[in-house]
Amino acid sequence: GNCDGMDGAANVVEEKLTKASVCGGGKSSAFGDILSQLVELTSLSSADLEDPAILDVSMSIMNALNGPDDVCKDDDDVASITTLIKTIKTTVVTYVSQIALVEQQRLATTG
């Protein structure tokens, strides 16, 4: 669900960001809209990890980056996007860990 979507979006952005060259010659970064969508995704997940809009935003991010491989980035975008990716991945790991802990306790109690 939402965790898979968030994790998938973060991985796609991270991969594209790593491969993208730095913009030059008047080209504009392909990551401006992605940055705002990552901020939205982070906000949604911090408010309510069950929000159905999380999957929509995650899919939108992945679809936006499914296009051409010749995208470029601004140096200013890299630090912000990297921080947001780390936040998203931490949220996913924390949520999944909590589920695993609850399940482990349930198994210990019920056998």
C-alpha positions in Angstrom: 0.0 0.0 0.0 1.2 3.4 1.0 4.6 2.3 2.3 5.3 0.4 -0.9 4.3 3.4 -2.9 6.4 5.8 -0.8 9.4 3.5 -0.9 9.0 3.0 -4.7 8.8 6.8 -5.3 11.8 7.5 -3.2 13.9 4.8 -5.0 12.9 6.1 -8.4 13.7 9.7 -7.5 17.0 8.6 -6.0 18.0 6.6 -9.0 17.1 9.4 -11.5 18.8 12.1 -9.3 22.0 10.0 -9.3 22.0 9.6 -13.1 20.9 13.1 -13.9 23.5 15.6 -15.1 23.8 19.1 -13.8 21.7 21.6 -15.9 23.6 24.0 -18.1 23.0 26.1 -21.1 19.7 27.5 -19.9 18.1 24.1 -19.3 15.8 23.9 -16.3 15.8 21.2 -13.8 13.3 18.3 -14.2 13.1 18.0 -10.4 11.3 21.2 -9.5 7.9 19.6 -9.6 9.2 16.4 -8.0 10.6 18.4 -5.1 7.2 19.9 -4.4 5.6 16.4 -4.7 8.1 14.9 -2.3 7.3 17.7 0.2 3.6 16.9 -0.2 4.3 13.2 0.3 6.3 13.8 3.4 3.6 16.1 4.8 0.8 13.6 4.0 2.7 10.7 5.6 3.5 12.6 8.8 -0.1 13.6 9.2 -1.7 10.2 8.5 0.2 7.2 7.0 -3.2 5.6 6.0 -4.2 8.6 3.8 -5.1 7.3 0.3 -3.6 10.4 -1.3 -0.2 9.1 -0.4 -0.4 6.4 -3.0 -1.7 8.9 -5.6 1.2 11.2 -5.0 3.7 8.3 -5.0 2.4 7.1 -8.4 2.4 10.6 -9.8 6.1 11.0 -8.8 7.0 7.6 -10.4 5.0 8.4 -13.6 6.7 11.8 -13.9 10.1 10.2 -13.9 9.2 7.4 -16.2 9.9 9.6 -19.2 13.2 10.4 -20.9 16.5 9.6 -19.2 18.2 12.9 -20.3 16.8 14.9 -17.3 19.1 17.4 -15.6 19.2 18.7 -12.0 20.1 21.9 -10.2 22.7 21.6 -7.4 20.2 23.4 -5.1 17.6 20.6 -5.7 20.0 17.8 -4.7 20.4 18.5 -1.0 16.6 19.1 -0.5 15.6 16.0 -2.4 18.2 13.9 -0.7 16.9 15.0 2.7 13.3 14.3 1.8 14.2 10.8 0.4 15.9 10.0 3.7 12.8 11.2 5.6 10.5 9.1 3.5 12.7 6.0 3.8 12.9 6.5 7.6 9.1 6.8 7.9 8.7 3.5 5.9 11.3 1.6 8.0 9.8 2.9 11.3 6.2 2.0 10.2 7.2 -1.5 9.0 9.2 -2.1 12.2 6.3 -1.2 14.4 4.1 -3.6 12.5 6.6 -6.4 12.9 6.9 -5.6 16.6 3.1 -5.7 17.1 2.9 -9.0 15.1 5.7 -10.5 17.1 4.0 -9.6 20.4 0.7 -11.0 19.1 2.4 -14.3 18.2 4.1 -14.4 21.6 0.7 -13.9 23.3 -1.4 -16.2 21.2 1.2 -18.8 20.3 
